[in-house]
């Protein structure tokens, strides 16, 4: 069983700790993690991704250890762990998604608006993709609450609109899904994330075609 492809109130009401700016070295580490993630996720053959994500997750963990109060690094550690889980698949991935959830929650506690609310986006995607109790912590209501919170912070962003569209498509709310996905395609480009944007746009178009077919 594949756990990942690629509390609401408790989390939404977390008390934010003071936000700490990334050092110059931390910024460089963040960009390196983002660029390598996009390369692995969108350019590497599937058979090579698990090992590559395992290595990248270790690199992210070291970056977090160097700057433990940087929300951005906790968030990206969580994103990498969740994508690593998707590459790994099976029940063995459950431990990774639990670690990803913890890292994203830490980032959320440090700064809910860091990286345009990316912690909410990534937690929301985990909640609807992970199986529910007793196997995992999946919860569709929490997923929707998280994704809506991400959209409140970043209404025009490519990722929150894509993941909300994916969530809606899985819930067979196809008309709403089409609107979210079409909005995701119109998202402004991110200057430092061009490779990730290109890969995400391919995913959006593929899902949008599926959704449109369901509406015909």
N, C-alpha and C positions, 0 to 999 in steps of 0.2 A: 504494500500500500504506500502510495506516495503522499507524504504529509504536506509538502509545500511544493508548489510549482515554482517555479523560478528560483477596569472594572469600572465599566464606563465611569460611574460616579467616583469611585475610589481614585482612579487615575486622573480624571478630569479635574478633580478637586485637590490634587497634590499641591502642597505648599512649595512654591518655587524658592530655591536657594539662590543666593547672588550669582549672577552670570559672570564668568571669567573669560576675558578675551584670549584667544589663541595667541601663543607666541609666534614669531616668524617661522621658527622651526616647526611648530605645530601646524601652521597654515600649509607649509610645504608637505608635511606628512599627510595632511588631509587631502590635498590635491593628488598626491601620489596614490593614495588608497582609492580615490574616486576614479582616476584614470585606469588603474589596474583592474578595478572591478568591472568597468565597462568593457575593457579588452577581453577579460575572461568570459563575461556573460554573453557578449555579442559576437566575439570573433573566434574564440577557441572551440574546437570540436567538443561535443558533449562528453565524450569519453575522457577528456583531459580536465574537465572543469572541477571535479571533486578535489583532486590533488592540488590544483592551483588555488582554489578557495581555502583549502586547509592552510596552505602557506600564507595566504593573504590575511586570514583570520589571526594568525600568530603575529603578523606584522602590526595589525590593528591593535591587538592586545598590548603590545609594547608601546605603541603610541599613547594609548590610554594610561598606561602605567607612568609614562613620563609627564602627562598632564591630566591628572585624574579629575580636575574640576572643569574640564573643557567639554561642554555638552555635545559639541559637534563630533568629537572623537568617539564618545560613547554611542552616539547615534549611528555612526558609520561602522563601528564594531558590530552593532546589532544588525545592520543591513547586511554586512558581509556574512555574519553567522547564519542569518535566515536564508540567504542565497546558497550558502554552502549546504545547508540542510536540504534545499531543493535539489541540488546536484547529487547529494548522497542518497536521498529517498529512503523509503522503508521506515520501520519502527526505530531503527538506529538514528534517524534524524531527530527524534523527539527531544533528546537531550540538547541538541544544538538549538532548536527553536525555543526551548526554555531559557537557555543562556542568552539568546537574542532578545527575548522579551525582557529579561532582567536588565540588559544593557540599554535597551531603548527606554525603559522606565527610568533608569538613572539619568539618561539624557533629558528626559521630560522633566524630571524633578529639578535638574540644574537650570534649565531654560526651556520652557514650553514652546517658545517661538524660534528657537535656534533652527537654522537652515530652513526657514519659512515653514515651520511646523512639521518637519519631516518625521519626527518621532511619532506624531499622531498618525501620519500616513502609513508608516511601516508597522506600527502596532495594529492599526486597523486591518492591514492586509494579513497579518498573522492570525488575527482573531477569526477571519472568515475562511482561511485556508487550512488551519490546523483542525484536526478532528475534535469534537467536543468530549465532555466527560463520558466514560471514565478513562478514555485513552489520552486525551489532551485537554487544553484549556479553551478550545474554540468556542466562540459565542457570536452569533450573527448580530444580535442587538448591540453588543459592545463594539463590534466591527463597524456598524453603521454610525454609531455615536462618535467613534474615533475619526472616521473618514470625514464626517460632517465638520468636526472640529478642525481638521486639517484644511478643509475648504474654506472655513471661516477665516483662517489665517492667510491662506494662499489660494484665493478663489480661481485664479487663472492658470495655476501651475499645471504642468504636464502630468506629474506623478499623482497628485491627489485626484485629479479628474479621471486619469486612467484607472486607478485602483477602485475608485467609486464606480466607474462604469463596469469594471470586471465584477465587482460585488453585485451590482444590480443585474447583470447578465446571468450570473449564477442563480440569483433569486427569481429569474424569469420575468423580471421587470424590464422588458426589452425597450419600450419606448423611452423610459428614463435613462436606460443604459446608452442608447444611441445618442441622446442629448449630451451626456457626460463625455462620451468618447469623441464626439464631434468637437466639443469644447477643448478637449485635451489636444486634438490636432492643431488647434489654433493658438496653443500656448506660445508665448514669446520664447525665443531661443535663449539658452543659458550659455554665456560666453565661454565658461570654463568646462562645460559639460556637453560639448557638441557631439562627441561620439556616443555618449549615453542617450542624448536626445534622438539621434538617428536610429539607434536600436529600439528605443521605446516607441517611436513613431511606427516602426514596422509592426510591433506588437499591437498597437492601437488599430492600425488598418486591418490587420488580420481578424481581430476580435470584432471590429465594426462590420466587416463583411458577414461574419457569422450572425451578428445581431440583426442586420438588415434582412438576411435570409429568413430568420425566424419571424420577422414582421410581414413578410410577403404573403 
